[in-house]
Amino acid sequence: MSDLLAARGQMAMSLAFHIIFAVLGIGMPLLMVLAEREWMRTGETVWLDLAKRWAKGTAILFAIGAVSGTVLSFELGLLWPGFMEYAGAIIGMPFSLEGFAFFTEAIFLGVYLYGWNRLTPRAHWWSGVAVTVSGMISGVFVVLANAWMNAPTGFRLVDGRPVDIDPIAAMLNPAALPQALHLTLAAVAATGIAIAGISAVALRRDPTDLVHRAALRLALWVAVPASLLQVVSGDLSAKFLAEHQPVKLAAMEGHFETARGAALRIGGIPDEAASTTRYAIEIPRMLSVLAFGDPNAEVKGLEAVPRDEWPPVLITHLAFQVMVGLGTLMAFASLWVVVCWVRRRDVVEDRRLLTLLAWLMPAGFIAVEAGWVVTEVGRQPWIIHGVMRTADAVTPMPGLAAPFALFTLLYLFLGAVVCWLLWTQIVKGHAHA
Amino acid sequence: MPEASPLAVGIATLVMVALNAYVVLGGADFGAGVWDLLARGPRAERQRAAIADGIGPIWEANHVWLIFVVVLLFSCFPPVYAHLSTVLHIPLTLMLVGVVLRGSAFTFRAYDSTDSPVQRQWGRIFAVSSTVTPVLLGMCVGANASGALAVPADGDFVTRYVAPWLSPFTVTIGLLGLAVFAFLAAVYLAVEITEPELQEDFRAMALRAAVAVALLALAGLWFGRGTFAEVTAALTGRPLTLLFQTLTAIAAVTTLVALWRRRYRVAQGAAILQVSGIVWGWGYAQYPALVPGVHTIGSAAAPAITLRLVAIGTAVGLVILLPSLAYLFRLFKAETTRPFVRVDTAEHPVPTPPRASR
């Protein structure tokens, strides 16, 4: 394995691991404070029970998210010193602000978790709100830094060096809004659907289980609007890509030849050597509509740029299909729930819906991972789109397969322990409530 | 060599403040893990429980200071961050493994209530990684302070990636870091604990650690002599250096006397001053070099606009952060007599919620 590949592997693995905890770190506190709010409002102990269980889950997930995030802040330099030396001054701003948001989150999580009998219920609830809000803000800031790698602004290049740096303009780059919105919604939707799925499994066995009924209701409150809004946000992202990263969009779509009235491909296997995508279902002109809102618009194909600037097309395309497919299913299930709500029908009595929700339990997280693959692999060979190649940013230190193996084993071990703990301590715990 | 702007010096000072906070707060968390490892005798389990209570609510927040140091370095002094993380790749990677294992094992132990043998294993992982991590951190600091990070670009693997951080001096500084952290933890625990027996235990631990700190500091001076002319010269050649050394010495003696006479609050204050004195003494000694022989504050600073924005961002951030931190510490550290409980073990104090009682 080459050192560059090992470095990419380690970074991808670290991000893939951390993003699960980052997403849950946004979604879980939200559910936790909503449950506590319901308890304060109604006085029904089932809500208090939920709030406490979810708080316990939040504590475990936050700890792992915090340490894996610390690892990432170091890995940026350990693996990509060339990138950090170049970009640190330009995108340090969102990272610094993220530092504060994360700090606030850690402080109020301590207050929330250990303060149950030291605070008034109101103050305690507000400390949970502080955790939720600062967690969201912290996620947004990190995404802003990543967005800059996709749409680098806020500097001029003179002899290959950045000059006239404007960190504010860099932070508010064109990818900032679409990406921040997309990931925040994804976090809420993925967490909500997962919790709804867990409860759906339990309710299929015992529809009278009060704790799971309450959990399902709350989870759907957040998951349904987030999953539906995500469709709009996805469209926003497509329009951003069409304008700023046409090569990434082309790879996502398996779109090789620049064409007017381009067709949307669903599924299919792109063949880079033959510059064609086989076995796809094609919807005529739809890609032009989605990218530019015009059925005759020209959509750039991969062949518009030299081959050494192509991202791995197959991976990008397949990951995109997975993300969109699962997102669509989640939106469909959400619509179904809305129909139940409108007809004043109890969701728990709709067994087919419960079955769908149960199957969708991991869907949000798989979609998040796939989406992350799309945006990161789709940006290759660049680490900073159009400015710096990933190969030029990697550390000169040899033998990078060793740390890659080390962190892979460590994270596999941690992942297994977390799953086991959440299962024994939180999910199974519901049964005794 | 480019002249450093006052703003750049200000940000470098901020890095030192954050590092100081990390050592004084996060360091004590590591130190508490060391005492968890060394807990012996009839009261070992009670000592461990007191340690877990002491760091439970605050450790997550304490460790964000490290992230803060990293973020300030890579935004405001990007070449320094790039250089340090290249040359110190190996010890930093190992340190990260320690950070990950420590943080997760502590949480796993707290929330895994299945059976005690499993919990003991988590406790052991927590304690061992708490002990190894500070040594690695200290070695990195020692390597930088010694000037050994000015490595030739064309050397072989050992010359470039191992030799700079592996020497008698760096190992001594690593152990000194460990001793300092353990010392802080024991002093804090002696203040917080109310049971007289445990308080005596922690006092004894603090006194032992104080001796270790003194011996290792002397060893550090010995190994650092001659080999690293720059640091040694700086240590003796500047007026403020003497001031830092005197203050540190006075604080050290005060801590010892206060511990001896069981004046724990005084001991805590003096210990914090003593350790801060060591940190600032080191920072001042290598000023204005950030990586001696490679980068100075002036040569590595990011453009003024970045520094200015980070300074503004920090000022605004501190307005939120400092009151929050004060609140956290007042809630869990100001009164030690009233117990607090973790979320999953808590009986909620108000059986009827506000709305329902109206």
HADDOCK unambig.tbl for C-alpha pairs under 7 A between the chains (distance, minus, plus):
assign (segid A and resid 40 and name CA) (segid B and resid 353 and name CA) 5.35 0.50 0.50
assign (segid A and resid 40 and name CA) (segid B and resid 354 and name CA) 6.51 0.50 0.50
assign (segid A and resid 40 and name CA) (segid B and resid 355 and name CA) 6.70 0.50 0.50
assign (segid A and resid 41 and name CA) (segid B and resid 355 and name CA) 5.91 0.50 0.50
assign (segid A and resid 42 and name CA) (segid B and resid 356 and name CA) 6.69 0.50 0.50
assign (segid A and resid 43 and name CA) (segid B and resid 352 and name CA) 6.58 0.50 0.50
assign (segid A and resid 43 and name CA) (segid B and resid 353 and name CA) 5.39 0.50 0.50
assign (segid A and resid 43 and name CA) (segid B and resid 356 and name CA) 6.01 0.50 0.50
assign (segid A and resid 52 and name CA) (segid B and resid 343 and name CA) 6.32 0.50 0.50
assign (segid A and resid 52 and name CA) (segid B and resid 344 and name CA) 6.27 0.50 0.50
assign (segid A and resid 56 and name CA) (segid B and resid 343 and name CA) 6.70 0.50 0.50
assign (segid A and resid 56 and name CA) (segid B and resid 344 and name CA) 6.33 0.50 0.50
assign (segid A and resid 60 and name CA) (segid B and resid 107 and name CA) 6.24 0.50 0.50
assign (segid A and resid 63 and name CA) (segid B and resid 103 and name CA) 6.50 0.50 0.50
assign (segid A and resid 63 and name CA) (segid B and resid 104 and name CA) 6.22 0.50 0.50
assign (segid A and resid 63 and name CA) (segid B and resid 107 and name CA) 6.73 0.50 0.50
assign (segid A and resid 64 and name CA) (segid B and resid 104 and name CA) 5.87 0.50 0.50
assign (segid A and resid 67 and name CA) (segid B and resid 99 and name CA) 6.66 0.50 0.50
assign (segid A and resid 67 and name CA) (segid B and resid 100 and name CA) 5.16 0.50 0.50
assign (segid A and resid 67 and name CA) (segid B and resid 103 and name CA) 6.51 0.50 0.50
assign (segid A and resid 68 and name CA) (segid B and resid 100 and name CA) 6.79 0.50 0.50
assign (segid A and resid 70 and name CA) (segid B and resid 67 and name CA) 6.43 0.50 0.50
assign (segid A and resid 71 and name CA) (segid B and resid 96 and name CA) 6.04 0.50 0.50
assign (segid A and resid 77 and name CA) (segid B and resid 81 and name CA) 6.71 0.50 0.50
assign (segid A and resid 77 and name CA) (segid B and resid 82 and name CA) 5.61 0.50 0.50
assign (segid A and resid 77 and name CA) (segid B and resid 85 and name CA) 5.36 0.50 0.50
assign (segid A and resid 78 and name CA) (segid B and resid 85 and name CA) 4.88 0.50 0.50
assign (segid A and resid 78 and name CA) (segid B and resid 86 and name CA) 5.91 0.50 0.50
assign (segid A and resid 78 and name CA) (segid B and resid 89 and name CA) 5.81 0.50 0.50
assign (segid A and resid 81 and name CA) (segid B and resid 82 and name CA) 4.49 0.50 0.50
assign (segid A and resid 81 and name CA) (segid B and resid 86 and name CA) 6.81 0.50 0.50
assign (segid A and resid 82 and name CA) (segid B and resid 82 and name CA) 7.00 0.50 0.50
assign (segid A and resid 84 and name CA) (segid B and resid 74 and name CA) 6.82 0.50 0.50
assign (segid A and resid 84 and name CA) (segid B and resid 78 and name CA) 6.30 0.50 0.50
assign (segid A and resid 84 and name CA) (segid B and resid 82 and name CA) 6.42 0.50 0.50
assign (segid A and resid 85 and name CA) (segid B and resid 78 and name CA) 4.69 0.50 0.50
assign (segid A and resid 85 and name CA) (segid B and resid 79 and name CA) 5.07 0.50 0.50
assign (segid A and resid 85 and name CA) (segid B and resid 82 and name CA) 5.70 0.50 0.50
assign (segid A and resid 88 and name CA) (segid B and resid 74 and name CA) 5.24 0.50 0.50
assign (segid A and resid 88 and name CA) (segid B and resid 75 and name CA) 4.64 0.50 0.50
assign (segid A and resid 88 and name CA) (segid B and resid 78 and name CA) 5.35 0.50 0.50
assign (segid A and resid 89 and name CA) (segid B and resid 75 and name CA) 4.73 0.50 0.50
assign (segid A and resid 89 and name CA) (segid B and resid 76 and name CA) 6.04 0.50 0.50
assign (segid A and resid 89 and name CA) (segid B and resid 78 and name CA) 6.58 0.50 0.50
assign (segid A and resid 89 and name CA) (segid B and resid 302 and name CA) 5.54 0.50 0.50
assign (segid A and resid 89 and name CA) (segid B and resid 306 and name CA) 6.01 0.50 0.50
assign (segid A and resid 92 and name CA) (segid B and resid 74 and name CA) 6.72 0.50 0.50
assign (segid A and resid 92 and name CA) (segid B and resid 75 and name CA) 4.06 0.50 0.50
assign (segid A and resid 93 and name CA) (segid B and resid 75 and name CA) 6.97 0.50 0.50
assign (segid A and resid 93 and name CA) (segid B and resid 310 and name CA) 6.23 0.50 0.50
assign (segid A and resid 95 and name CA) (segid B and resid 71 and name CA) 6.40 0.50 0.50
assign (segid A and resid 96 and name CA) (segid B and resid 71 and name CA) 5.88 0.50 0.50
assign (segid A and resid 96 and name CA) (segid B and resid 72 and name CA) 6.83 0.50 0.50
assign (segid A and resid 97 and name CA) (segid B and resid 313 and name CA) 6.71 0.50 0.50
assign (segid A and resid 99 and name CA) (segid B and resid 67 and name CA) 6.93 0.50 0.50
assign (segid A and resid 99 and name CA) (segid B and resid 68 and name CA) 5.99 0.50 0.50
assign (segid A and resid 100 and name CA) (segid B and resid 317 and name CA) 5.87 0.50 0.50
assign (segid A and resid 103 and name CA) (segid B and resid 61 and name CA) 6.09 0.50 0.50
assign (segid A and resid 103 and name CA) (segid B and resid 64 and name CA) 5.98 0.50 0.50
assign (segid A and resid 104 and name CA) (segid B and resid 321 and name CA) 6.31 0.50 0.50
assign (segid A and resid 106 and name CA) (segid B and resid 60 and name CA) 5.68 0.50 0.50
assign (segid A and resid 106 and name CA) (segid B and resid 61 and name CA) 5.02 0.50 0.50
assign (segid A and resid 107 and name CA) (segid B and resid 61 and name CA) 5.30 0.50 0.50
assign (segid A and resid 107 and name CA) (segid B and resid 324 and name CA) 6.89 0.50 0.50
assign (segid A and resid 107 and name CA) (segid B and resid 325 and name CA) 6.59 0.50 0.50
assign (segid A and resid 107 and name CA) (segid B and resid 328 and name CA) 6.49 0.50 0.50
assign (segid A and resid 110 and name CA) (segid B and resid 57 and name CA) 4.66 0.50 0.50
assign (segid A and resid 110 and name CA) (segid B and resid 58 and name CA) 6.11 0.50 0.50
assign (segid A and resid 111 and name CA) (segid B and resid 57 and name CA) 6.96 0.50 0.50
assign (segid A and resid 111 and name CA) (segid B and resid 328 and name CA) 6.26 0.50 0.50
assign (segid A and resid 113 and name CA) (segid B and resid 342 and name CA) 5.82 0.50 0.50
assign (segid A and resid 113 and name CA) (segid B and resid 343 and name CA) 4.91 0.50 0.50
assign (segid A and resid 114 and name CA) (segid B and resid 57 and name CA) 6.03 0.50 0.50
assign (segid A and resid 114 and name CA) (segid B and resid 340 and name CA) 6.37 0.50 0.50
assign (segid A and resid 114 and name CA) (segid B and resid 341 and name CA) 5.53 0.50 0.50
assign (segid A and resid 114 and name CA) (segid B and resid 342 and name CA) 4.61 0.50 0.50
assign (segid A and resid 114 and name CA) (segid B and resid 343 and name CA) 5.83 0.50 0.50
assign (segid A and resid 115 and name CA) (segid B and resid 340 and name CA) 6.87 0.50 0.50
assign (segid A and resid 116 and name CA) (segid B and resid 343 and name CA) 6.48 0.50 0.50
assign (segid A and resid 116 and name CA) (segid B and resid 346 and name CA) 6.58 0.50 0.50
assign (segid A and resid 116 and name CA) (segid B and resid 348 and name CA) 6.32 0.50 0.50
assign (segid A and resid 117 and name CA) (segid B and resid 340 and name CA) 6.73 0.50 0.50
assign (segid A and resid 117 and name CA) (segid B and resid 348 and name CA) 6.31 0.50 0.50
assign (segid A and resid 117 and name CA) (segid B and resid 349 and name CA) 5.64 0.50 0.50
assign (segid A and resid 118 and name CA) (segid B and resid 340 and name CA) 6.94 0.50 0.50
assign (segid A and resid 167 and name CA) (segid B and resid 306 and name CA) 6.40 0.50 0.50
assign (segid A and resid 395 and name CA) (segid B and resid 86 and name CA) 6.48 0.50 0.50
assign (segid A and resid 397 and name CA) (segid B and resid 86 and name CA) 6.83 0.50 0.50
assign (segid A and resid 421 and name CA) (segid B and resid 112 and name CA) 6.70 0.50 0.50
